[in-house]
Amino acid sequence: LEKPLCSATPVGRLSVFTDASKNNHKAAITWLSNAHWDKHTLNGTPEDSLQTLELKAVVWAFTKWSTEPLNVVSDSLYVVGVVARLEQAILKEITNQTLFQLFCQL
């Protein structure tokens, strides 16, 4: 049996926190590194929805720490649901190309 990539319980490693703002079209990721908080900000576009911005933050985190266990904390029920289900999902092409590309990156 393959070990699932997604866990409902914390993995006891690095935790990153993601958030986004539709008003300023930005997403942010923060994490504790060597006893101080680091952050990374992503710029979105006016066309980005709040869900797309939140998803961009999570994709960035998974890309940066792609080789190690990672806890992701998000206040987006949409993103948490997508990530939890994506491992077993079959993607089809969708009309929103930004969203399709983000799903493919996950």
N, CA, C and O atoms as CSV, one atom per row, in Angstrom:
chain,resi,resn,atom,element,x,y,z
A,1,LEU,N,N,0.819,-1.188,0.000
A,1,LEU,CA,C,0.000,0.000,0.000
A,1,LEU,C,C,0.865,1.255,0.000
A,1,LEU,O,O,1.866,1.341,0.711
A,2,GLU,N,N,0.456,2.219,-0.811
A,2,GLU,CA,C,1.154,3.495,-0.833
A,2,GLU,C,C,0.736,4.340,0.357
A,2,GLU,O,O,-0.425,4.327,0.767
A,3,LYS,N,N,1.699,5.077,0.908
A,3,LYS,CA,C,1.393,5.988,2.000
A,3,LYS,C,C,0.756,7.246,1.414
A,3,LYS,O,O,1.299,7.819,0.470
A,4,PRO,N,N,-0.380,7.691,1.950
A,4,PRO,CA,C,-1.024,8.888,1.407
A,4,PRO,C,C,-0.152,10.126,1.605
A,4,PRO,O,O,0.597,10.222,2.577
A,5,LEU,N,N,-0.260,11.061,0.681
A,5,LEU,CA,C,0.500,12.300,0.767
A,5,LEU,C,C,-0.145,13.299,1.719
A,5,LEU,O,O,0.535,14.176,2.253
A,6,CYS,N,N,-1.431,13.175,1.930
A,6,CYS,CA,C,-2.176,14.121,2.763
A,6,CYS,C,C,-2.565,13.442,4.072
A,6,CYS,O,O,-3.011,12.295,4.080
A,7,SER,N,N,-2.391,14.167,5.180
A,7,SER,CA,C,-2.735,13.630,6.493
A,7,SER,C,C,-3.651,14.608,7.220
A,7,SER,O,O,-3.456,15.821,7.146
A,8,ALA,N,N,-4.636,14.084,7.912
A,8,ALA,CA,C,-5.546,14.938,8.685
A,8,ALA,C,C,-4.928,15.364,10.012
A,8,ALA,O,O,-5.409,16.302,10.648
A,9,THR,N,N,-3.866,14.679,10.432
A,9,THR,CA,C,-3.188,15.037,11.677
A,9,THR,C,C,-1.834,15.655,11.355
A,9,THR,O,O,-1.230,15.308,10.339
A,10,PRO,N,N,-1.343,16.561,12.193
A,10,PRO,CA,C,-0.049,17.207,11.928
A,10,PRO,C,C,1.080,16.190,11.808
A,10,PRO,O,O,1.072,15.155,12.476
A,11,VAL,N,N,2.041,16.494,10.956
A,11,VAL,CA,C,3.153,15.577,10.706
A,11,VAL,C,C,4.354,15.866,11.593
A,11,VAL,O,O,5.370,15.179,11.486
A,12,GLY,N,N,4.266,16.868,12.470
A,12,GLY,CA,C,5.340,17.123,13.421
A,12,GLY,C,C,6.559,17.785,12.825
A,12,GLY,O,O,7.652,17.678,13.381
A,13,ARG,N,N,6.402,18.447,11.739
A,13,ARG,CA,C,7.511,19.135,11.076
A,13,ARG,C,C,7.175,20.604,10.904
A,13,ARG,O,O,6.432,21.185,11.695
A,14,LEU,N,N,7.725,21.183,9.876
A,14,LEU,CA,C,7.503,22.587,9.566
A,14,LEU,C,C,6.020,22.878,9.346
A,14,LEU,O,O,5.321,22.119,8.674
A,15,SER,N,N,5.555,23.976,9.916
A,15,SER,CA,C,4.187,24.442,9.681
A,15,SER,C,C,4.242,25.790,8.982
A,15,SER,O,O,4.982,26.685,9.389
A,16,VAL,N,N,3.454,25.923,7.932
A,16,VAL,CA,C,3.343,27.202,7.232
A,16,VAL,C,C,1.896,27.667,7.325
A,16,VAL,O,O,0.965,26.863,7.361
A,17,PHE,N,N,1.735,28.971,7.363
A,17,PHE,CA,C,0.418,29.586,7.467
A,17,PHE,C,C,0.187,30.414,6.213
A,17,PHE,O,O,1.040,31.209,5.820
A,18,THR,N,N,-0.963,30.226,5.590
A,18,THR,CA,C,-1.265,30.944,4.352
A,18,THR,C,C,-2.504,31.808,4.543
A,18,THR,O,O,-3.406,31.476,5.311
A,19,ASP,N,N,-2.521,32.919,3.829
A,19,ASP,CA,C,-3.683,33.800,3.848
A,19,ASP,C,C,-3.655,34.633,2.577
A,19,ASP,O,O,-2.624,34.745,1.915
A,20,ALA,N,N,-4.795,35.213,2.248
A,20,ALA,CA,C,-4.884,36.037,1.041
A,20,ALA,C,C,-5.885,37.154,1.254
A,20,ALA,O,O,-6.750,37.092,2.127
A,21,SER,N,N,-5.740,38.177,0.427
A,21,SER,CA,C,-6.659,39.313,0.463
A,21,SER,C,C,-7.091,39.659,-0.952
A,21,SER,O,O,-6.261,39.952,-1.813
A,22,LYS,N,N,-8.375,39.623,-1.178
A,22,LYS,CA,C,-8.906,39.997,-2.488
A,22,LYS,C,C,-8.776,41.500,-2.712
A,22,LYS,O,O,-8.602,41.945,-3.847
A,23,ASN,N,N,-8.859,42.285,-1.636
A,23,ASN,CA,C,-8.800,43.743,-1.764
A,23,ASN,C,C,-7.480,44.239,-2.343
A,23,ASN,O,O,-7.475,45.141,-3.180
A,24,ASN,N,N,-6.359,43.660,-1.908
A,24,ASN,CA,C,-5.069,44.110,-2.442
A,24,ASN,C,C,-4.434,43.091,-3.388
A,24,ASN,O,O,-3.291,43.268,-3.809
A,25,HIS,N,N,-5.165,42.029,-3.723
A,25,HIS,CA,C,-4.714,41.025,-4.699
A,25,HIS,C,C,-3.373,40.411,-4.300
A,25,HIS,O,O,-2.474,40.284,-5.131
A,26,LYS,N,N,-3.240,40.033,-3.033
A,26,LYS,CA,C,-1.999,39.434,-2.545
A,26,LYS,C,C,-2.302,38.187,-1.722
A,26,LYS,O,O,-3.379,38.034,-1.146
A,27,ALA,N,N,-1.319,37.314,-1.692
A,27,ALA,CA,C,-1.363,36.141,-0.825
A,27,ALA,C,C,-0.058,36.112,-0.043
A,27,ALA,O,O,0.974,36.578,-0.525
A,28,ALA,N,N,-0.109,35.567,1.157
A,28,ALA,CA,C,1.081,35.537,1.999
A,28,ALA,C,C,1.254,34.162,2.625
A,28,ALA,O,O,0.291,33.449,2.909
A,29,ILE,N,N,2.522,33.821,2.829
A,29,ILE,CA,C,2.897,32.577,3.480
A,29,ILE,C,C,3.877,32.951,4.586
A,29,ILE,O,O,4.822,33.698,4.334
A,30,THR,N,N,3.678,32.453,5.802
A,30,THR,CA,C,4.608,32.700,6.900
A,30,THR,C,C,4.999,31.366,7.527
A,30,THR,O,O,4.222,30.410,7.524
A,31,TRP,N,N,6.220,31.318,8.065
A,31,TRP,CA,C,6.712,30.111,8.721
A,31,TRP,C,C,7.828,30.489,9.685
A,31,TRP,O,O,8.503,31.502,9.507
A,32,LEU,N,N,8.008,29.665,10.699
A,32,LEU,CA,C,9.047,29.875,11.698
A,32,LEU,C,C,10.325,29.200,11.223
A,32,LEU,O,O,10.343,28.003,10.936
A,33,SER,N,N,11.399,29.990,11.145
A,33,SER,CA,C,12.682,29.470,10.675
A,33,SER,C,C,13.791,30.001,11.573
A,33,SER,O,O,13.976,31.213,11.687
A,34,ASN,N,N,14.516,29.107,12.199
A,34,ASN,CA,C,15.619,29.500,13.081
A,34,ASN,C,C,15.191,30.548,14.107
A,34,ASN,O,O,15.865,31.564,14.277
A,35,ALA,N,N,14.094,30.306,14.776
A,35,ALA,CA,C,13.567,31.144,15.857
A,35,ALA,C,C,13.067,32.518,15.412
A,35,ALA,O,O,12.838,33.383,16.257
A,36,HIS,N,N,12.892,32.739,14.116
A,36,HIS,CA,C,12.254,33.984,13.670
A,36,HIS,C,C,11.277,33.672,12.538
A,36,HIS,O,O,11.397,32.660,11.848
A,37,TRP,N,N,10.317,34.561,12.369
A,37,TRP,CA,C,9.281,34.353,11.363
A,37,TRP,C,C,9.741,34.867,10.012
A,37,TRP,O,O,10.171,36.013,9.881
A,38,ASP,N,N,9.645,34.007,9.012
A,38,ASP,CA,C,9.907,34.390,7.624
A,38,ASP,C,C,8.575,34.530,6.915
A,38,ASP,O,O,7.558,34.001,7.364
A,39,LYS,N,N,8.592,35.248,5.803
A,39,LYS,CA,C,7.354,35.399,5.033
A,39,LYS,C,C,7.679,35.524,3.557
A,39,LYS,O,O,8.788,35.886,3.164
A,40,HIS,N,N,6.692,35.218,2.770
A,40,HIS,CA,C,6.777,35.414,1.325
A,40,HIS,C,C,5.417,35.934,0.872
A,40,HIS,O,O,4.377,35.431,1.295
A,41,THR,N,N,5.438,36.938,0.015
A,41,THR,CA,C,4.202,37.526,-0.489
A,41,THR,C,C,4.097,37.273,-1.981
A,41,THR,O,O,5.073,37.424,-2.715
A,42,LEU,N,N,2.924,36.893,-2.420
A,42,LEU,CA,C,2.653,36.674,-3.840
A,42,LEU,C,C,1.692,37.752,-4.326
A,42,LEU,O,O,0.694,38.049,-3.670
A,43,ASN,N,N,1.995,38.326,-5.462
A,43,ASN,CA,C,1.103,39.307,-6.065
A,43,ASN,C,C,0.153,38.606,-7.014
A,43,ASN,O,O,0.567,37.800,-7.848
A,44,GLY,N,N,-1.111,38.918,-6.880
A,44,GLY,CA,C,-2.116,38.382,-7.778
A,44,GLY,C,C,-2.498,39.415,-8.817
A,44,GLY,O,O,-1.821,40.427,-8.994
A,45,THR,N,N,-3.584,39.144,-9.491
A,45,THR,CA,C,-4.122,40.066,-10.484
A,45,THR,C,C,-5.546,40.433,-10.073
A,45,THR,O,O,-6.152,39.735,-9.259
A,46,PRO,N,N,-6.081,41.511,-10.623
A,46,PRO,CA,C,-7.473,41.862,-10.301
A,46,PRO,C,C,-8.467,40.757,-10.665
A,46,PRO,O,O,-9.560,40.699,-10.102
A,47,GLU,N,N,-8.099,39.890,-11.594
A,47,GLU,CA,C,-8.983,38.795,-12.003
A,47,GLU,C,C,-8.979,37.631,-11.017
A,47,GLU,O,O,-9.881,36.795,-11.053
A,48,ASP,N,N,-7.984,37.562,-10.140
A,48,ASP,CA,C,-7.900,36.461,-9.179
A,48,ASP,C,C,-9.026,36.544,-8.155
A,48,ASP,O,O,-9.309,37.611,-7.609
A,49,SER,N,N,-9.655,35.417,-7.906
A,49,SER,CA,C,-10.632,35.343,-6.816
A,49,SER,C,C,-9.868,35.112,-5.511
A,49,SER,O,O,-8.677,34.800,-5.528
A,50,LEU,N,N,-10.547,35.264,-4.403
A,50,LEU,CA,C,-9.923,34.996,-3.114
A,50,LEU,C,C,-9.467,33.540,-3.040
A,50,LEU,O,O,-8.395,33.252,-2.508
A,51,GLN,N,N,-10.274,32.626,-3.569
A,51,GLN,CA,C,-9.917,31.208,-3.554
A,51,GLN,C,C,-8.671,30.938,-4.393
A,51,GLN,O,O,-7.820,30.140,-4.001
A,52,THR,N,N,-8.561,31.595,-5.538
A,52,THR,CA,C,-7.383,31.416,-6.385
A,52,THR,C,C,-6.137,31.941,-5.685
A,52,THR,O,O,-5.084,31.304,-5.734
A,53,LEU,N,N,-6.244,33.088,-5.040
A,53,LEU,CA,C,-5.102,33.635,-4.303
A,53,LEU,C,C,-4.690,32.709,-3.166
A,53,LEU,O,O,-3.500,32.469,-2.960
A,54,GLU,N,N,-5.663,32.187,-2.428
A,54,GLU,CA,C,-5.356,31.246,-1.343
A,54,GLU,C,C,-4.684,29.992,-1.899
A,54,GLU,O,O,-3.731,29.484,-1.309
A,55,LEU,N,N,-5.173,29.498,-3.017
A,55,LEU,CA,C,-4.596,28.306,-3.632
A,55,LEU,C,C,-3.176,28.575,-4.116
A,55,LEU,O,O,-2.313,27.704,-4.002
A,56,LYS,N,N,-2.921,29.764,-4.653
A,56,LYS,CA,C,-1.561,30.124,-5.079
A,56,LYS,C,C,-0.589,30.065,-3.904
A,56,LYS,O,O,0.545,29.614,-4.062
A,57,ALA,N,N,-1.021,30.513,-2.737
A,57,ALA,CA,C,-0.159,30.474,-1.555
A,57,ALA,C,C,0.176,29.038,-1.161
A,57,ALA,O,O,1.323,28.732,-0.838
A,58,VAL,N,N,-0.812,28.170,-1.187
A,58,VAL,CA,C,-0.585,26.770,-0.823
A,58,VAL,C,C,0.309,26.082,-1.856
A,58,VAL,O,O,1.197,25.313,-1.487
A,59,VAL,N,N,0.088,26.346,-3.129
A,59,VAL,CA,C,0.940,25.773,-4.179
A,59,VAL,C,C,2.379,26.241,-3.993
A,59,VAL,O,O,3.308,25.445,-4.133
A,60,TRP,N,N,2.575,27.514,-3.681
A,60,TRP,CA,C,3.930,28.034,-3.464
A,60,TRP,C,C,4.601,27.276,-2.317
A,60,TRP,O,O,5.763,26.885,-2.428
A,61,ALA,N,N,3.874,27.067,-1.218
A,61,ALA,CA,C,4.438,26.356,-0.066
A,61,ALA,C,C,4.801,24.918,-0.423
A,61,ALA,O,O,5.886,24.447,-0.079
A,62,PHE,N,N,3.897,24.217,-1.113
A,62,PHE,CA,C,4.195,22.837,-1.501
A,62,PHE,C,C,5.366,22.767,-2.473
A,62,PHE,O,O,6.120,21.793,-2.460
A,63,THR,N,N,5.527,23.764,-3.300
A,63,THR,CA,C,6.649,23.793,-4.244
A,63,THR,C,C,7.959,24.058,-3.514
A,63,THR,O,O,8.962,23.395,-3.778
A,64,LYS,N,N,7.958,25.017,-2.602
A,64,LYS,CA,C,9.183,25.362,-1.867
A,64,LYS,C,C,9.676,24.199,-1.014
A,64,LYS,O,O,10.878,23.945,-0.945
A,65,TRP,N,N,8.763,23.500,-0.370
A,65,TRP,CA,C,9.141,22.390,0.506
A,65,TRP,C,C,8.660,21.068,-0.082
A,65,TRP,O,O,8.031,20.269,0.611
A,66,SER,N,N,8.949,20.844,-1.333
A,66,SER,CA,C,8.416,19.673,-2.045
A,66,SER,C,C,9.025,18.349,-1.598
A,66,SER,O,O,8.460,17.291,-1.877
A,67,THR,N,N,10.152,18.384,-0.917
A,67,THR,CA,C,10.817,17.135,-0.546
A,67,THR,C,C,10.720,16.809,0.940
A,67,THR,O,O,11.338,15.851,1.405
A,68,GLU,N,N,9.955,17.593,1.686
A,68,GLU,CA,C,9.867,17.324,3.120
A,68,GLU,C,C,8.425,17.407,3.615
A,68,GLU,O,O,7.596,18.091,3.016
A,69,PRO,N,N,8.131,16.706,4.711
A,69,PRO,CA,C,6.785,16.788,5.283
A,69,PRO,C,C,6.467,18.224,5.682
A,69,PRO,O,O,7.337,18.960,6.148
A,70,LEU,N,N,5.225,18.604,5.496
A,70,LEU,CA,C,4.843,19.997,5.691
A,70,LEU,C,C,3.417,20.076,6.223
A,70,LEU,O,O,2.515,19.422,5.700
A,71,ASN,N,N,3.220,20.874,7.261
A,71,ASN,CA,C,1.881,21.193,7.746
A,71,ASN,C,C,1.477,22.523,7.127
A,71,ASN,O,O,2.218,23.501,7.215
A,72,VAL,N,N,0.321,22.562,6.509
A,72,VAL,CA,C,-0.191,23.805,5.931
A,72,VAL,C,C,-1.449,24.198,6.692
A,72,VAL,O,O,-2.387,23.410,6.813
A,73,VAL,N,N,-1.458,25.424,7.202
A,73,VAL,CA,C,-2.611,25.954,7.921
A,73,VAL,C,C,-3.225,27.045,7.056
A,73,VAL,O,O,-2.574,28.038,6.733
A,74,SER,N,N,-4.478,26.851,6.688
A,74,SER,CA,C,-5.186,27.803,5.832
A,74,SER,C,C,-6.568,28.073,6.411
A,74,SER,O,O,-7.196,27.182,6.983
A,75,ASP,N,N,-7.037,29.308,6.259
A,75,ASP,CA,C,-8.395,29.621,6.706
A,75,ASP,C,C,-9.406,29.475,5.572
A,75,ASP,O,O,-10.571,29.842,5.720
A,76,SER,N,N,-8.958,28.942,4.453
A,76,SER,CA,C,-9.836,28.771,3.298
A,76,SER,C,C,-10.397,27.348,3.265
A,76,SER,O,O,-9.676,26.396,2.967
A,77,LEU,N,N,-11.673,27.218,3.571
A,77,LEU,CA,C,-12.320,25.908,3.508
A,77,LEU,C,C,-12.225,25.331,2.099
A,77,LEU,O,O,-12.067,24.122,1.931
A,78,TYR,N,N,-12.322,26.188,1.094
A,78,TYR,CA,C,-12.209,25.761,-0.300
A,78,TYR,C,C,-10.853,25.101,-0.550
A,78,TYR,O,O,-10.791,23.992,-1.081
A,79,VAL,N,N,-9.774,25.773,-0.171
A,79,VAL,CA,C,-8.428,25.245,-0.436
A,79,VAL,C,C,-8.175,23.971,0.361
A,79,VAL,O,O,-7.629,23.006,-0.174
A,80,VAL,N,N,-8.560,23.958,1.617
A,80,VAL,CA,C,-8.375,22.753,2.434
A,80,VAL,C,C,-9.120,21.576,1.815
A,80,VAL,O,O,-8.593,20.466,1.761
A,81,GLY,N,N,-10.335,21.813,1.352
A,81,GLY,CA,C,-11.113,20.757,0.711
A,81,GLY,C,C,-10.492,20.267,-0.577
A,81,GLY,O,O,-10.443,19.063,-0.829
A,82,VAL,N,N,-10.013,21.193,-1.398
A,82,VAL,CA,C,-9.378,20.825,-2.669
A,82,VAL,C,C,-8.132,19.984,-2.419
A,82,VAL,O,O,-7.949,18.935,-3.038
A,83,VAL,N,N,-7.283,20.444,-1.515
A,83,VAL,CA,C,-6.033,19.723,-1.244
A,83,VAL,C,C,-6.323,18.336,-0.678
A,83,VAL,O,O,-5.663,17.365,-1.048
A,84,ALA,N,N,-7.294,18.239,0.207
A,84,ALA,CA,C,-7.626,16.944,0.808
A,84,ALA,C,C,-8.143,15.947,-0.222
A,84,ALA,O,O,-7.902,14.747,-0.097
A,85,ARG,N,N,-8.849,16.429,-1.235
A,85,ARG,CA,C,-9.452,15.538,-2.231
A,85,ARG,C,C,-8.582,15.310,-3.463
A,85,ARG,O,O,-8.802,14.353,-4.206
A,86,LEU,N,N,-7.615,16.163,-3.683
A,86,LEU,CA,C,-6.885,16.138,-4.951
A,86,LEU,C,C,-6.074,14.865,-5.165
A,86,LEU,O,O,-5.901,14.429,-6.304
A,87,GLU,N,N,-5.583,14.274,-4.104
A,87,GLU,CA,C,-4.758,13.072,-4.239
A,87,GLU,C,C,-5.496,11.943,-4.952
A,87,GLU,O,O,-4.881,11.162,-5.679
A,88,GLN,N,N,-6.803,11.851,-4.751
A,88,GLN,CA,C,-7.601,10.798,-5.372
A,88,GLN,C,C,-8.369,11.277,-6.601
A,88,GLN,O,O,-9.137,10.517,-7.190
A,89,ALA,N,N,-8.162,12.530,-6.988
A,89,ALA,CA,C,-8.961,13.120,-8.071
A,89,ALA,C,C,-8.348,12.869,-9.444
A,89,ALA,O,O,-7.137,12.696,-9.586
A,90,ILE,N,N,-9.199,12.855,-10.423
A,90,ILE,CA,C,-8.781,12.834,-11.825
A,90,ILE,C,C,-9.135,14.203,-12.386
A,90,ILE,O,O,-10.298,14.607,-12.384
A,91,LEU,N,N,-8.118,14.911,-12.866
A,91,LEU,CA,C,-8.351,16.262,-13.368
A,91,LEU,C,C,-8.817,16.236,-14.810
A,91,LEU,O,O,-8.312,15.477,-15.636
A,92,LYS,N,N,-9.780,17.073,-15.086
A,92,LYS,CA,C,-10.183,17.301,-16.464
A,92,LYS,C,C,-9.886,18.765,-16.752
A,92,LYS,O,O,-9.734,19.568,-15.831
A,93,GLU,N,N,-9.807,19.102,-18.004
A,93,GLU,CA,C,-9.538,20.498,-18.331
A,93,GLU,C,C,-10.750,21.341,-17.960
A,93,GLU,O,O,-11.894,20.962,-18.210
A,94,ILE,N,N,-10.474,22.481,-17.365
A,94,ILE,CA,C,-11.545,23.397,-16.986
A,94,ILE,C,C,-11.327,24.733,-17.682
A,94,ILE,O,O,-10.225,25.025,-18.145
A,95,THR,N,N,-12.371,25.537,-17.753
A,95,THR,CA,C,-12.281,26.783,-18.518
A,95,THR,C,C,-11.398,27.827,-17.852
A,95,THR,O,O,-10.792,28.641,-18.548
A,96,ASN,N,N,-11.307,27.829,-16.535
A,96,ASN,CA,C,-10.453,28.780,-15.836
A,96,ASN,C,C,-9.014,28.261,-15.879
A,96,ASN,O,O,-8.637,27.386,-15.100
A,97,GLN,N,N,-8.224,28.804,-16.788
A,97,GLN,CA,C,-6.862,28.304,-16.994
A,97,GLN,C,C,-5.969,28.506,-15.774
A,97,GLN,O,O,-5.109,27.669,-15.498
A,98,THR,N,N,-6.157,29.593,-15.045
A,98,THR,CA,C,-5.363,29.818,-13.837
A,98,THR,C,C,-5.619,28.708,-12.827
A,98,THR,O,O,-4.684,28.141,-12.263
A,99,LEU,N,N,-6.873,28.409,-12.607
A,99,LEU,CA,C,-7.243,27.354,-11.674
A,99,LEU,C,C,-6.743,25.993,-12.150
A,99,LEU,O,O,-6.241,25.204,-11.349
A,100,PHE,N,N,-6.872,25.717,-13.427
A,100,PHE,CA,C,-6.394,24.451,-13.985
A,100,PHE,C,C,-4.886,24.296,-13.763
A,100,PHE,O,O,-4.426,23.228,-13.358
A,101,GLN,N,N,-4.119,25.350,-14.024
A,101,GLN,CA,C,-2.668,25.293,-13.825
A,101,GLN,C,C,-2.311,25.071,-12.354
A,101,GLN,O,O,-1.390,24.315,-12.045
A,102,LEU,N,N,-3.029,25.721,-11.461
A,102,LEU,CA,C,-2.768,25.532,-10.033
A,102,LEU,C,C,-3.065,24.100,-9.600
A,102,LEU,O,O,-2.297,23.508,-8.842
A,103,PHE,N,N,-4.172,23.542,-10.075
A,103,PHE,CA,C,-4.489,22.148,-9.752
A,103,PHE,C,C,-3.401,21.214,-10.273
A,103,PHE,O,O,-3.013,20.271,-9.583
A,104,CYS,N,N,-2.914,21.464,-11.467
A,104,CYS,CA,C,-1.856,20.621,-12.038
A,104,CYS,C,C,-0.573,20.707,-11.214
A,104,CYS,O,O,0.145,19.715,-11.088
A,105,GLN,N,N,-0.281,21.866,-10.660
A,105,GLN,CA,C,0.928,22.033,-9.850
A,105,GLN,C,C,0.827,21.312,-8.515
A,105,GLN,O,O,1.839,20.894,-7.952
A,106,LEU,N,N,-0.384,21.167,-8.013
A,106,LEU,CA,C,-0.552,20.446,-6.749
A,106,LEU,C,C,-0.259,18.979,-6.962
A,106,LEU,O,O,-0.342,18.190,-6.021
